[in-house]
Amino acid sequence: MTITTPSRRHALSTLSLAGLATGIAAPAESDPTKHLNLDDPWDNLTAYLKARSDISGAISVSWTQGFVYSHIPGQPARKLVMGQGVKCTRCIKDDKGYEFLERECVIFSDAETGEPLKTWRNPFTERMVDVFHIQNASAGGHIDAVGSRGQHHTTYMEHAGDVTFFIDLFYSSPSKLSVKDYPTYAASDVYEGAGIYHFHAKRADLDNASLMSAPVTTSHTGVRQWLPWMEMGQWAGGVVMPSRGKKLANGIADLPKPLRAWMEKN
């Protein structure tokens, strides 16, 4: 087993449904392979984006599903709602690296039925609250293979023909919602949390030069303060949001039908 040490981390996230269409090419029967050196900046970037997206420039769509759990010191965790994430990415290559574009939405649904929610009864406050689904604005940027911040290196683990790229992101920054101005919605004047990302692919697919987008399974765990729409104010604790999913071979056509129908309508 090999685990690399990062020279820098790239944590770009976010998306909406506009333009979600194409999917993953099936692995080629032939094997015009080049054994990528995952410690070389260009090879590492190429393999990472084949796993994360599609290096041909086509749109890549992925989907995740999981539950949102409460985490309050001294209390058992409670399953609160279901979260389904849809991400749309695109990579545009140039002589320095790739322009990486990503948007995302997360739809919160009833934990039992999977039906997207308009309102939700908070079990801690017994209040009925309006649900705000995540529709992140466009995020991304240029990823240099070699640039002013050094050589690109997404961390990875390799073992027995499998490669897992991973990003362990911890953040802390001034909150957009101050406690003074938004006491019902803001947990703190500092927004803190973590996002743990995994992208798991077969080494043979990453090495296959005729394959622009590798089949991938993904997982993400978010550790966050209370979601503002839950109206928990400064209650101790927050939420843990584990999810797992995959890149969709047929784009949005592979989304669960109830989710796709809801997103197209809304």
Rosetta silent file (secondary structure, phi, psi, omega in degrees, C-alpha in Angstrom):
SEQUENCE: MTITTPSRRHALSTLSLAGLATGIAAPAESDPTKHLNLDDPWDNLTAYLKARSDISGAISVSWTQGFVYSHIPGQPARKLVMGQGVKCTRCIKDDKGYEFLERECVIFSDAETGEPLKTWRNPFTERMVDVFHIQNASAGGHIDAVGSRGQHHTTYMEHAGDVTFFIDLFYSSPSKLSVKDYPTYAASDVYEGAGIYHFHAKRADLDNASLMSAPVTTSHTGVRQWLPWMEMGQWAGGVVMPSRGKKLANGIADLPKPLRAWMEKN
SCORE:     score description
SCORE:     0.000 S_00000001
   1 L     0.000  137.391  179.181    0.000    0.000    0.000 S_00000001
   2 E  -122.448  128.794  172.664    1.265    3.477   -0.890 S_00000001
   3 E  -122.411  126.514 -177.942    0.051    6.725    0.647 S_00000001
   4 L   -91.822  162.795  175.891    1.515    9.949   -0.683 S_00000001
   5 L  -107.739  130.192 -173.041    2.135   13.196    1.155 S_00000001
   6 L   -74.784  145.027  167.185    0.656   16.329   -0.466 S_00000001
   7 L   -93.431  -22.468  170.287    2.666   19.297   -1.658 S_00000001
   8 L  -162.427  159.018  178.963   -0.639   21.128   -1.980 S_00000001
   9 L  -117.296  142.795  174.810   -4.318   20.312   -1.806 S_00000001
  10 L  -113.270  122.308  177.671   -7.001   21.298   -4.220 S_00000001
  11 L  -129.143   90.307  179.617  -10.475   21.535   -2.797 S_00000001
  12 L  -111.427  126.674  176.428  -12.847   22.897   -5.395 S_00000001
  13 L  -143.363  150.284  168.933  -16.510   22.208   -4.956 S_00000001
  14 L   141.959  147.691  176.342  -19.954   23.240   -6.266 S_00000001
  15 E  -175.845  160.314  170.598  -22.993   22.894   -8.929 S_00000001
  16 L  -123.134 -174.080 -174.437  -26.507   23.234  -10.468 S_00000001
  17 L   -87.723  -11.513 -172.602  -28.324   21.167  -13.085 S_00000001
  18 L   -54.874  124.819  173.811  -27.795   23.410  -16.101 S_00000001
  19 L    77.891    8.536  178.994  -26.344   21.458  -18.968 S_00000001
  20 L   -67.241  122.621 -176.183  -25.998   18.089  -17.226 S_00000001
  21 L  -150.758  -64.736 -168.767  -25.969   15.639  -20.080 S_00000001
  22 L   -80.421  168.829 -176.513  -23.100   13.430  -21.091 S_00000001
  23 L  -130.886 -150.276 -172.906  -21.628   10.490  -19.217 S_00000001
  24 L  -100.219  134.608  173.154  -18.645    8.174  -19.046 S_00000001
  25 L   -69.744  144.205  177.822  -17.258    6.306  -21.985 S_00000001
  26 L   -67.443  145.828  177.883  -17.092    2.562  -21.428 S_00000001
  27 L   -54.918  135.245 -176.989  -13.578    1.227  -20.764 S_00000001
  28 L   -69.042  147.974  177.126  -11.908    0.413  -24.063 S_00000001
  29 L   -69.787  -42.292  177.751  -11.359   -3.209  -25.053 S_00000001
  30 L   -72.464  169.619 -175.004   -7.885   -2.403  -26.347 S_00000001
  31 L  -133.171   66.209  178.198   -5.233   -1.376  -23.886 S_00000001
  32 L   -78.086   69.987 -168.942   -3.203    1.541  -25.291 S_00000001
  33 E   -90.864  151.603  166.487   -1.842    2.179  -21.819 S_00000001
  34 L  -128.318  122.955 -178.758    0.750    4.449  -20.411 S_00000001
  35 L   -72.369  104.417 -176.763    1.615    3.643  -16.823 S_00000001
  36 L   -67.973  138.013  174.254    1.019    7.045  -15.253 S_00000001
  37 L   -91.369  103.395 -173.067    3.500    8.187  -12.643 S_00000001
  38 L   -72.362   -2.684  172.750    1.182    9.533   -9.973 S_00000001
  39 L  -100.487    0.422  172.070    4.049   11.449   -8.385 S_00000001
  40 L   -90.113  134.491 -173.227    4.620   13.397  -11.612 S_00000001
  41 H   -59.011  -42.469  179.983    2.554   16.635  -11.601 S_00000001
  42 H   -69.671  -43.680  179.938    1.061   16.221  -15.105 S_00000001
  43 H   -65.959  -40.356  178.649    0.329   12.525  -14.673 S_00000001
  44 H   -62.293  -46.234 -179.710   -1.146   13.092  -11.222 S_00000001
  45 H   -63.878  -43.049  179.053   -3.380   15.896  -12.500 S_00000001
  46 H   -60.219  -48.419 -178.601   -4.464   13.855  -15.527 S_00000001
  47 H   -65.338  -42.211 -179.591   -5.357   10.814  -13.431 S_00000001
  48 H   -60.652  -44.566 -177.878   -7.108   12.889  -10.757 S_00000001
  49 H   -76.645  -25.356  170.368   -9.302   14.686  -13.283 S_00000001
  50 H   -64.543  -35.265  177.378  -10.074   11.436  -15.138 S_00000001
  51 H   -76.524  -43.309 -174.431  -11.381   10.227  -11.790 S_00000001
  52 H   -78.149  -31.379 -169.689  -13.049   13.483  -10.787 S_00000001
  53 L  -150.209 -130.107 -178.355  -14.418   14.510  -14.171 S_00000001
  54 L  -148.835  114.371 -173.806  -13.728   14.028  -17.919 S_00000001
  55 L   -78.580   -0.403  175.854  -10.485   15.282  -19.479 S_00000001
  56 L   -79.015  -13.022 -174.894  -12.051   15.419  -22.973 S_00000001
  57 L    99.279   -6.311  178.469  -13.937   18.571  -21.986 S_00000001
  58 L   -73.046  158.745  177.702  -17.302   16.814  -21.872 S_00000001
  59 L   -74.282  136.013  177.936  -19.686   17.365  -18.970 S_00000001
  60 E  -118.057  137.186 -177.051  -19.422   14.795  -16.185 S_00000001
  61 E  -122.005  134.426  174.540  -22.238   14.131  -13.706 S_00000001
  62 E  -131.307  159.618 -175.587  -22.004   12.416  -10.332 S_00000001
  63 E  -139.023  139.063  175.921  -24.560   11.617   -7.645 S_00000001
  64 E  -132.793  158.153  177.826  -24.304   10.897   -3.939 S_00000001
  65 E  -145.587  141.927  177.389  -26.789    9.951   -1.247 S_00000001
  66 E  -171.653 -173.124 -179.410  -26.629    9.827    2.527 S_00000001
  67 E  -115.293  156.101  174.933  -28.236   10.993    5.729 S_00000001
  68 E  -103.668  122.457 -177.529  -27.783   14.064    7.883 S_00000001
  69 E  -113.580  146.999  172.521  -27.236   13.191   11.549 S_00000001
  70 E   -77.302  150.979  172.824  -27.245   15.354   14.631 S_00000001
  71 E  -138.030  102.945 -179.903  -24.141   15.508   16.787 S_00000001
  72 L  -123.065  124.851 -179.881  -24.745   16.976   20.255 S_00000001
  73 L   -51.188  130.008  176.665  -22.239   16.368   23.066 S_00000001
  74 L    82.223    1.636  179.989  -23.625   13.862   25.547 S_00000001
  75 L  -125.065  150.600  175.409  -26.577   12.840   23.360 S_00000001
  76 L   -65.632  149.385  175.787  -27.100    9.969   20.896 S_00000001
  77 L   -66.856  147.445  176.464  -26.971   10.888   17.217 S_00000001
  78 L  -124.491  137.397  175.022  -30.326   11.286   15.485 S_00000001
  79 E   -77.121  122.788 -173.017  -31.076   10.748   11.804 S_00000001
  80 E  -102.161  -58.993 -179.504  -32.629   14.011   10.643 S_00000001
  81 E  -146.741  170.358  171.417  -33.057   14.077    6.862 S_00000001
  82 E   -96.855  146.290  173.706  -31.671   12.500    3.691 S_00000001
  83 E  -123.557  130.064  174.538  -29.323   14.446    1.424 S_00000001
  84 E  -119.390  125.596 -177.110  -28.838   13.742   -2.286 S_00000001
  85 E  -107.638  140.696  174.104  -26.062   15.566   -4.099 S_00000001
  86 E  -126.550  126.163 -179.564  -25.684   16.170   -7.826 S_00000001
  87 E  -121.027  140.473  176.229  -22.412   17.523   -9.215 S_00000001
  88 E  -124.226  125.678 -178.600  -21.623   18.681  -12.711 S_00000001
  89 E  -129.624  161.107  176.453  -17.992   19.194  -13.724 S_00000001
  90 E  -153.256  141.766  179.883  -16.025   20.082  -16.819 S_00000001
  91 E  -122.468  132.289  178.247  -12.279   20.259  -17.554 S_00000001
  92 E  -122.405  114.515 -173.903  -10.702   22.403  -20.277 S_00000001
  93 E   -82.899  145.008  170.465   -7.049   21.623  -20.970 S_00000001
  94 L  -141.496 -170.352 -174.241   -4.375   24.170  -21.903 S_00000001
  95 L   -75.337   -8.408  179.861   -0.583   24.229  -21.869 S_00000001
  96 L  -104.162  -22.425 -176.593   -0.437   24.936  -18.123 S_00000001
  97 E   162.721 -128.877 -178.914   -3.026   22.499  -16.827 S_00000001
  98 E  -137.849  140.867  163.682   -6.821   22.506  -16.753 S_00000001
  99 E   -82.943  120.752 -175.857   -9.601   24.977  -16.152 S_00000001
 100 E  -109.758  120.483 -178.283  -11.818   23.053  -13.735 S_00000001
 101 E  -114.543  135.999 -178.534  -15.488   24.008  -13.545 S_00000001
 102 E  -150.553  138.966  170.434  -17.885   22.563  -10.991 S_00000001
 103 E  -137.085  158.172 -178.015  -21.373   23.259   -9.673 S_00000001
 104 E  -150.884  156.101  165.735  -23.504   21.308   -7.253 S_00000001
 105 E  -134.072  152.000  174.123  -26.822   21.038   -5.539 S_00000001
 106 E  -126.445  121.978 -178.564  -27.844   19.072   -2.469 S_00000001
 107 E  -103.646  124.824 -179.809  -31.519   18.223   -2.112 S_00000001
 108 E   -92.163  130.651 -173.507  -32.783   17.493    1.395 S_00000001
 109 E  -129.891  164.974  174.765  -35.457   14.806    1.569 S_00000001
 110 L   -59.309  132.809 -174.825  -37.562   12.931    4.078 S_00000001
 111 L   -64.934  -24.123 -177.808  -35.324   10.349    5.767 S_00000001
 112 L   -96.800  -43.790 -173.769  -37.897    7.564    5.319 S_00000001
 113 L   -95.455  -20.302 -175.739  -39.577    8.259    1.968 S_00000001
 114 L    76.923    6.177 -178.604  -36.801   10.094    0.116 S_00000001
 115 L   -77.359  126.188  178.493  -39.346   12.732   -0.936 S_00000001
 116 E   -55.298  140.829 -172.235  -37.743   16.222   -1.296 S_00000001
 117 L   -96.870  143.708  166.931  -38.838   18.497    1.520 S_00000001
 118 L  -100.411  -39.680  177.457  -40.465   21.922    1.495 S_00000001
 119 E  -133.789  163.939 -177.059  -40.787   22.086    5.278 S_00000001
 120 E  -150.011  135.007  176.613  -39.386   20.046    8.152 S_00000001
 121 E   -87.313  115.894  179.650  -40.360   19.646   11.781 S_00000001
 122 L   -71.925  117.883 -175.872  -37.264   20.205   13.906 S_00000001
 123 L   -71.470  -16.284 -179.739  -37.324   17.446   16.557 S_00000001
 124 L   -87.262  -37.341 -178.059  -35.263   19.526   18.994 S_00000001
 125 L  -104.014  -13.462 -175.662  -37.309   22.733   18.893 S_00000001
 126 L    62.657   20.257  176.277  -40.609   21.233   17.654 S_00000001
 127 L   -95.450  145.247  171.676  -40.820   24.097   15.153 S_00000001
 128 E   -87.943  125.252 -176.404  -41.824   23.658   11.522 S_00000001
 129 E  -123.348  155.243  174.331  -39.155   25.311    9.366 S_00000001
 130 E   -78.556  137.675 -179.145  -38.723   25.994    5.662 S_00000001
 131 L   -93.169  130.409  175.889  -36.089   23.819    3.986 S_00000001
 132 L  -110.845  113.518  177.976  -33.433   25.512    1.845 S_00000001
 133 L   -76.841  149.838 -178.788  -31.715   23.153   -0.569 S_00000001
 134 E   -79.487  124.488  173.915  -28.063   23.835   -1.406 S_00000001
 135 E  -132.366   83.865 -172.488  -27.552   25.350   -4.845 S_00000001
 136 E   -70.791  139.017  174.534  -23.943   26.438   -4.846 S_00000001
 137 E   -65.259  163.760 -178.057  -22.805   29.114   -7.242 S_00000001
 138 E   -55.966  133.836  177.316  -20.168   28.201   -9.785 S_00000001
 139 E  -137.523  151.230  179.788  -16.851   27.370   -8.186 S_00000001
 140 E   152.156 -158.033 -178.888  -13.596   26.226   -9.628 S_00000001
 141 E   157.601 -177.490 -178.738  -10.572   27.700  -11.236 S_00000001
 142 E   -82.422  133.509  175.196   -7.424   26.877  -13.064 S_00000001
 143 E  -109.222  110.824  179.006   -5.364   23.947  -11.773 S_00000001
 144 E   -80.641  138.972  170.746   -1.745   24.293  -12.836 S_00000001
 145 L   -67.846  -44.272  173.071    0.357   21.184  -13.290 S_00000001
 146 E  -138.021  121.580 -176.497    3.304   23.340  -12.268 S_00000001
 147 E  -146.189 -160.726 -175.763    2.654   26.881  -11.113 S_00000001
 148 L   -64.996  -23.562  179.275    3.443   29.588   -8.611 S_00000001
 149 L   -98.638   13.751  176.236    2.398   27.313   -5.735 S_00000001
 150 E   101.487 -161.042 -177.069    4.571   24.460   -6.891 S_00000001
 151 E   -86.352  140.601  177.564    3.777   21.124   -8.486 S_00000001
 152 L   -66.675  137.486  175.320    0.277   19.722   -8.510 S_00000001
 153 L  -156.816  100.233  171.014   -0.180   16.705   -6.270 S_00000001
 154 L   -83.293  129.248 -177.191   -3.554   15.316   -5.240 S_00000001
 155 L   -63.387  146.732 -178.543   -3.013   12.841   -2.433 S_00000001
 156 E  -150.771  161.113  172.368   -3.729    9.206   -3.213 S_00000001
 157 E  -125.779  132.859 -179.273   -3.562    5.681   -1.882 S_00000001
 158 E  -126.114  135.123  179.614   -2.737    2.787   -4.229 S_00000001
 159 E  -161.736  128.115  170.551   -3.121   -0.920   -3.544 S_00000001
 160 L    51.007   45.016  175.848   -3.702   -4.073   -5.649 S_00000001
 161 L    86.512    2.186  179.282   -4.817   -2.280   -8.802 S_00000001
 162 E  -113.945  143.022  175.947   -6.978    0.312   -7.050 S_00000001
 163 E  -127.064  130.168  175.181   -6.296    4.037   -6.673 S_00000001
 164 E  -121.417  113.395  170.478   -8.143    6.323   -4.273 S_00000001
 165 E   -82.060  140.462  179.993   -7.577   10.068   -4.500 S_00000001
 166 E  -142.594  148.820  177.906   -8.515   11.809   -1.284 S_00000001
 167 E  -131.540  121.395  175.369   -8.818   15.340    0.071 S_00000001
 168 E  -106.395  102.597 -172.976   -9.093   16.045    3.802 S_00000001
 169 E  -109.352  123.321  174.901  -10.300   19.641    3.993 S_00000001
 170 E  -119.733  134.473 -174.293  -10.672   21.540    7.262 S_00000001
 171 E  -136.148  153.655  177.394  -11.844   25.136    7.176 S_00000001
 172 E  -156.158  121.173 -177.938  -12.413   28.082    9.466 S_00000001
 173 E  -156.211  162.053  177.408  -13.406   31.550    8.315 S_00000001
 174 E   -56.476  135.390 -178.368  -15.634   34.466    9.314 S_00000001
 175 L   -74.477  143.668  174.454  -19.270   33.451    8.927 S_00000001
 176 L   -70.506  -20.181  179.031  -21.458   35.169    6.339 S_00000001
 177 L  -113.372  110.104  179.688  -24.215   35.100    8.971 S_00000001
 178 L   -81.659  150.491  178.263  -23.315   36.903   12.174 S_00000001
 179 L   -62.740  -36.756 -179.006  -24.910   35.914   15.454 S_00000001
 180 L   -62.870  -45.421 -175.134  -25.863   39.555   16.053 S_00000001
 181 L   -87.512  -26.828 -176.162  -27.751   39.942   12.776 S_00000001
 182 L  -133.184   61.375 -173.630  -29.011   36.355   12.362 S_00000001
 183 L   -62.374  -27.960 -178.357  -29.338   34.854   15.856 S_00000001
 184 L   -76.018  -27.153 -170.783  -31.868   32.214   14.771 S_00000001
 185 L  -108.717  -22.854 -173.153  -29.739   30.907   11.903 S_00000001
 186 L   -95.563  128.982  177.052  -26.094   31.466   12.879 S_00000001
 187 L   -80.299  -30.849 -174.448  -24.241   28.988   15.057 S_00000001
 188 L  -165.524  163.815  173.481  -21.201   31.246   15.477 S_00000001
 189 L   -78.026   -8.841  176.295  -19.437   34.246   14.004 S_00000001
 190 E  -115.639  127.032  178.356  -16.825   31.763   12.743 S_00000001
 191 E   -92.388  116.952 -176.665  -17.838   29.155   10.176 S_00000001
 192 E  -126.921  151.275  177.416  -15.951   25.922   10.893 S_00000001
 193 E   173.576 -168.224  179.688  -16.164   22.431    9.536 S_00000001
 194 E  -150.373  150.596  172.672  -14.565   19.701    7.482 S_00000001
 195 E  -132.761  122.932 -177.891  -15.076   17.927    4.176 S_00000001
 196 E  -113.364  116.554 -172.326  -13.518   14.497    3.596 S_00000001
 197 E  -117.015  141.031  174.188  -13.530   13.413   -0.073 S_00000001
 198 E  -135.074  138.937  175.904  -12.645   10.108   -1.788 S_00000001
 199 E  -130.965  110.860 -170.520  -12.575    9.226   -5.498 S_00000001
 200 E  -108.492  123.981 -177.338  -11.941    5.513   -6.099 S_00000001
 201 E  -137.373  166.875  173.364  -10.896    4.174   -9.526 S_00000001
 202 E   -86.443  135.830  178.957   -9.114    1.239  -11.128 S_00000001
 203 H   -57.116  -39.124 -179.104   -5.476    1.876  -12.009 S_00000001
 204 H   -61.749  -35.652  178.436   -6.031    0.238  -15.437 S_00000001
 205 H   -71.387  -37.220  177.683   -8.756    2.784  -16.257 S_00000001
 206 H   -66.713  -37.395 -178.988   -6.544    5.701  -15.226 S_00000001
 207 H   -75.968  -22.103 -174.749   -3.691    4.358  -17.364 S_00000001
 208 E   -69.849  108.504 -174.587   -5.923    3.713  -20.396 S_00000001
 209 L   -67.366  -20.096 -179.812   -5.080    6.571  -22.778 S_00000001
 210 L   -88.507   -3.323 -178.896   -8.262    6.058  -24.814 S_00000001
 211 L  -105.180  114.173 -176.051  -10.471    6.518  -21.745 S_00000001
 212 L   -86.804  -22.928 -178.417  -11.151   10.172  -20.967 S_00000001
 213 L  -137.886  115.994 -176.270  -13.361    9.617  -17.916 S_00000001
 214 L   -83.597  139.513  170.588  -12.751    6.723  -15.549 S_00000001
 215 L   -59.166  134.521 -171.602  -15.634    4.922  -13.801 S_00000001
 216 L  -143.735  141.290  165.157  -15.455    6.055  -10.181 S_00000001
 217 E  -106.326  147.712 -173.369  -17.159    5.529   -6.848 S_00000001
 218 E  -130.234  160.485  168.186  -17.067    8.415   -4.415 S_00000001
 219 E  -146.578  152.363  178.001  -17.666    9.239   -0.800 S_00000001
 220 E  -147.868  135.384  173.000  -17.904   12.470    1.106 S_00000001
 221 E  -124.086  121.080  176.085  -18.351   13.233    4.783 S_00000001
 222 E  -103.953  132.829  173.440  -19.212   16.753    5.863 S_00000001
 223 E  -114.483  113.883 -168.830  -18.852   17.860    9.480 S_00000001
 224 E  -136.052  164.195  167.144  -20.735   21.122    9.850 S_00000001
 225 L   -69.263  172.134  177.448  -22.441   23.515   12.153 S_00000001
 226 L   -55.434  136.994  176.053  -26.233   23.339   12.203 S_00000001
 227 L   -63.187  131.408 -173.236  -27.649   24.050    8.759 S_00000001
 228 H   -51.664  -38.509 -176.852  -29.011   27.616    8.983 S_00000001
 229 H   -68.183  -13.826  177.555  -32.524   26.634    7.856 S_00000001
 230 H   -73.172  -14.040  177.218  -32.802   24.263   10.837 S_00000001
 231 L    55.407   50.909  179.803  -33.060   27.380   13.046 S_00000001
 232 L   -97.672   -4.633  178.656  -30.907   25.932   15.800 S_00000001
 233 L    53.582 -130.972 -176.352  -29.168   29.187   16.664 S_00000001
 234 L  -100.756   28.613  174.118  -26.263   28.647   19.033 S_00000001
 235 L   -56.345  144.561  175.681  -27.236   25.169   20.208 S_00000001
 236 L   -64.544  149.559  175.454  -24.200   23.040   21.009 S_00000001
 237 L    95.740 -154.639 -176.764  -23.173   20.545   18.378 S_00000001
 238 E   174.092 -149.746 -177.848  -23.990   20.408   14.683 S_00000001
 239 E  -126.975  152.025  171.687  -24.479   17.866   11.914 S_00000001
 240 E  -118.414  131.424 -172.529  -22.486   15.052   10.330 S_00000001
 241 E  -126.526   81.993  175.957  -23.283   14.339    6.671 S_00000001
 242 E   -83.156  142.033  176.648  -21.786   11.078    5.312 S_00000001
 243 E  -150.606  161.916  177.178  -22.646   10.146    1.731 S_00000001
 244 E  -146.603  155.476 -177.454  -21.501    7.834   -1.007 S_00000001
 245 E  -175.010 -152.276 -176.879  -22.136    7.626   -4.721 S_00000001
 246 E  -162.511  164.967  169.943  -20.576    7.429   -8.164 S_00000001
 247 E   -74.020  139.206 -174.189  -19.981    9.089  -11.478 S_00000001
 248 L   -93.886  121.286 -175.357  -23.011    8.432  -13.701 S_00000001
 249 L   -61.514  -32.856 -177.886  -22.272    6.571  -16.936 S_00000001
 250 L  -113.431   27.272  177.671  -25.302    8.084  -18.710 S_00000001
 251 H    61.649 -143.221 -174.821  -25.320   11.505  -17.089 S_00000001
 252 H   -64.742  -18.262  177.481  -28.615   12.770  -15.703 S_00000001
 253 H   -61.567  -23.355 -179.089  -30.450    9.830  -17.250 S_00000001
 254 H   -92.112   -0.989  175.880  -28.983    7.720  -14.421 S_00000001
 255 L   -65.200  147.261  173.604  -30.263    9.940  -11.613 S_00000001
 256 L   -53.142  135.319 -172.010  -32.940    8.308   -9.433 S_00000001
 257 H   -57.595  -43.452  179.242  -36.234    9.072  -11.200 S_00000001
 258 H   -62.093  -38.513  179.634  -37.963   10.857   -8.283 S_00000001
 259 H   -67.018  -46.686 -179.657  -34.935   13.114   -7.770 S_00000001
 260 H   -61.903  -43.187  179.807  -34.604   13.927  -11.466 S_00000001
 261 H   -61.260  -42.403  179.785  -38.323   14.664  -11.796 S_00000001
 262 H   -65.095  -43.019 -178.011  -38.216   16.976   -8.784 S_00000001
 263 H   -67.154  -39.361  179.323  -35.125   18.827  -10.050 S_00000001
 264 H   -65.825  -35.071 -179.452  -36.578   19.298  -13.545 S_00000001
 265 H   -74.793  -35.227 -171.839  -39.799   20.678  -12.050 S_00000001
 266 L  -103.537    0.000    0.000  -38.116   22.933   -9.527 S_00000001
